[in-house]
Amino acid sequence: MPERFLLQVLRHLVARGILASTRGVDGGYRLERPAKDISLLDVIEAIDGPMVTTLPLNENLPGKSLAQLKKAISGVTDQVRRQLAAIKLSHLVPPPAGDLKRGRN
């Protein structure tokens, strides 16, 4: 992955309050909030913008068919948003080794 692209992604995550950045020799990035409070939807929307239903204009479809298509795609988008919102970073990344020893999850 090109460094420029990665830096752009990191800037988006900082701007949305998902990451915090520290400058300097000992600088870097860290989670701004606990992993249990950050969803995949948060990360995706921080990078790509809001996940919305959009359809290209198609004047060949009758109005009723276009309305049904919009409703179906909107339902799919809503379902995906709910599923992504339910998946937290804490579900995807194991806790640090020290936390396992102390019995934290």
N, C-alpha and C positions, 0 to 999 in steps of 0.2 A: 504494500500500500504506500503510495507516495506520501512523504512527510507533510507536504502542504495540505493534502486532503485530510490526513489525520488531525492536523492542527485545527482545521476548520471544524471538524466534527467535535473536537474537544471544546472549542469556543462555544459552539451551540449548547453543549451540555453544561458548561459553566453559566451561560446566559440564562438557562432555564432552571438553575439552582440544583442541578443533579450532581455536578462536580464543583469543587473549589480548587483554585490553582494557587500555587505559591511559587514566586520567582526566586531566583538565586541558585547557588551551588547545591543547596539541599532542597531545592524546590521540586515541584511535581504536581500531581493531581491526586485528589482523594474524594471520596463520596462526601457530599455536603449533608446528606440525610442518611439515616440507617437504611441498609439494603432492603429491609422488610417494608419500607415505605416508598420504594421506587419500583414502579411497574415497567414491564416491557413497553406498554403504551406510552408511558412518560418518555422513555428513551427514544422510541421511534418518532414521536411527535416533536421532540426537541430537535431532532436531526432533520426530519423531512417536512415538518409542519403538520397541521391538523389532518387527521385521517377523516376525509369526508367522501360522500358519494357524489361522483360527478359522471355525467354521461355526455358523450358528444351529441351535438344536435343532429337529429336524423329526421328529416322532413318526410321520409318515405313511410314511416310507421303511423298508423292511425292513432289519434289521441288517446283512446282507451288502452291500446296496446302499450304505448309509451308510458302511460301512467302506471300500468301494471309492472312494466319492466323497472321503472324507477322505484316502485314500492318493494319489489323483490331485491334489488341491489341494495337499497337502503337497509333492508332487514339483514342482509349478509354483512354489511358494514357494521351495523350495530352489534351483531353477534361477535364479530372479530374484535371490535373495540372492548366488549365485555370480557372476552377470553384473555386478551392481552393485558387488560387492567388487573386481572386476577393473578397473573404470573408476576411474582416479585423477584427482584435480583437475588434475594436471600434463598429462593427456591433453586436458583441456578448455580450459585457459587457456594462451595463449602465454607463453613466458618474457619477462621484461622486455627491452627493446631492447638494453640493455647486455650482457646475457648472449648474445644472438645474435652480437654483434660479436666476442665472445671465443670463440665456437665452443661454448658450453655449450648443452645441451638438457635 
